[in-house]
Amino acid sequence: MVINRYLTREVTAALTATFVLLMLIFVSTTFVRILADAAEGDYPADVVFTLFGLKVLSNLALVLPLSFFLAVLIALGRLYKDSEMAAMAACGIGPRRVLRVVFWEGFTVAAVVAGLVLYLSPWAAARHQQVLDEVSARPEIENIVAGRFNQAGEGEHLLYVEAISEDRRRLENVFVHSRQPEGPVLLTAQRGHQETDRETGYRYLVLEDGYRYDGEPGRADYKVVEFERHRFRLYRPEVDYSDLRDKAKPTAELWQSGNPDDTAELQRRVSVVLSTLLMGLLAVPLSRTNPRQGRYARLFVGVMIYLVYNNLVTVAETWVAKGKVAPVIGVWWVHALVLVLMAGTLFKQSGGFARMLHREARA
């Protein structure tokens, strides 16, 4: 029991450190990307943190399996480097004991991953999609970016605003170009603000102290009108929630669906859970090194195997979605390959492990 707790503590410590490091990398890159999109005007500033949080939640289940795999490699690699595994072997603690400890910890991690990938991640992905749909249905003034040209309405309005107040209701130095059936209309104003009609609920952009130019310069019908106050109704479409993508569909809906795309997505989610346990167990024989090689000697090989494994799962998922492979075969053949690789590696190492014990006994 003492050895079991010791191995569990070593793997858990490595898992915590690896997970924190990978999450910091993922969080920073995701936040920078969302900020860049917001700066380009793709997202309004008030939904940046909401989209960021939902994006992180939807991808938690992808970081945790890799963290556990690397944690087993790093933790056991250190034990091999410090000859602690050789000392355990001399005391009769072999690979089966280590596999058993890693299995139960991997089972716990896989249970957490199952909750994330089957329930939390689809909910976060669906909510992320709904937020984007709601943003696209906002009045144009709420999506305007100061200092650049913005399209509004059905594309018939072009707006330029020099500055916007923090509450996004007051505009400074407004330029509006509108294509109308009777000809182009150009509006310039020193100030502008948004107001809502209490009776109808419609929102209007009100321009103050400006000029309106109708028609094309040089033609007889061209006219210029100076105004103190001019308003036009803002285009506000109804929120039309788009169909949920496969990654955003609830797991229960995928289970009941016979669509190949839904079947492939369901198998992908189950594969994430299985990969957590299988790759954790595979890391046990992969981590075996001699003290001269160092604790990170097998890290590169392990990462390459992990990448190949995930790419094969992606390929198998694509074949299921396109109907090239029957759902019964699905992505399960990839997991079978991992089992064969793990069994072969353990069988090969068990012979070498027995010979090492025999040499130590003779000495």
Residue, then its C-alpha position, 0 to 999 in steps of 0.5 A: m500500500v505504501i508503494n501504491r500511494y507513493l506511485t500515485r502521488e508521483v503521477t498526480a504531482a506530474l499530472t497537476a504540473t503538466f495540466v497547468l502548463l498545457m492549460l496556460i499555453f492553451v488559454s494564452t493562445t485562445f485569449v490572444r486569438i479572440l482579442a485579435d478577432a475582437a480588434e478586427g470587429d468580429y466580436p463586440a468587446d462585451v462578449v470577449f470574456t464570455l466567448f473565452g470562457l466557453k472556448v476553454l470549457s469546450n476544450l478541457a477534455l482535450v487537454l486532460p488526456l494528454s496531460f495524464f499521458l505525459a504525467v505518467l511518462i515523466a513520473l515513471g521516467r524519473l523513477y527509472k533515472d533514479s534507479e527507484m524502479a530497479a529497487m522496487a523490482a528487487c523487492g518483488i514489485g514488478p510492472r504489473r503492480v505499476l500498471r495496476v496503480v496507473f490503471w486506477e488513477g487513469f480510470t479516475v481521470a477518464a471518469v472526469v474526462a467522460g463528464l467533460v467530453l460527454y456533457l460539459s464540452p457540448w453544452a459550452a460549444a452550443r452556448h458559444q454558437q448561440v452567443l455568436d448568433e445573438v451578436s450577429a442579430r444586434p443593432e449595428i451601432e453595438n457592433i461598430v468599431a471606431g476608426r474603421f469602416n463598418q457595413a450595416g443593414e443588409g450591406e447597403h449602409l457604410l458607417y465610419v465613426e471617429a470615437i464611441s463612448e464607453d456605453r456605446r450610445r454616443l458617437e463622434n464625427v459620424f459618416v454614413h453612406s447609404r445606397q437607396p433606390e433613388g440614388p446614393v445618400l451621404l450623411t455627416a454629423q458631429r455627434g450621434h446617439q442611439e435611442t429607442d421608441r417607447e411605443t414601437g420598441y424600434r431603435y434609431l440612430v440619431l445624428e446631430d448637427g450635420y449635412r445630408y447629400d442626396g444624389e450625385p454631384g453635378r446632376a440637377d437633382y443633387k441637393v444638400v440639406e443641413f440639419e440639427r437632428h436627423r434619425f433613421r431606424l436601425y436594422r435589427p434582425e430577429v435572432d435566428y439560431s443556427d443548427l447546432r454543429d456536431k460538436a455542440k449536439p447533446t450526447a443523448e441526441l447523437w446516441q439516438s441519431g442514425n446520421p453518419d456524422d452524428t455517429a462519428e461524433l459520438q465515437r469521437r467523444v467515446s474515443v477521448v475517454l478510452s484514449t485517456l486510459l489506454m495511453g496512460l497504460l501505454a506510457v508505463p512500458l514507454s517510460r522504461t529507460n536506463p539511468r544514463q538516458g534521463r527522465y525525458a528520454r522517451l518523451f519525444v517518442g511518446v508524443m509522436i505515438y500520441l500524435v499518430y494515435n489521435n490522427l488515426v482516430t481523426v481519419a477513422e472518424t472521417w471514414v465513419a462520417k463518409g460511410k466508408v467504414a461501418p459503425v461497428i468497426g468505426v474508430w475501434w480498430v485504432h484502440a485495438l492497435v494501441l492494445v496490441l502495441m501495449a501488450g507487445t511492449l509489455f511482453k518484450q520487456s517482461g522477458g528482459f525484466a526477468r533476465m535482469l532479476h536473474r542476473e542480480a540474483r546470481a550476483 
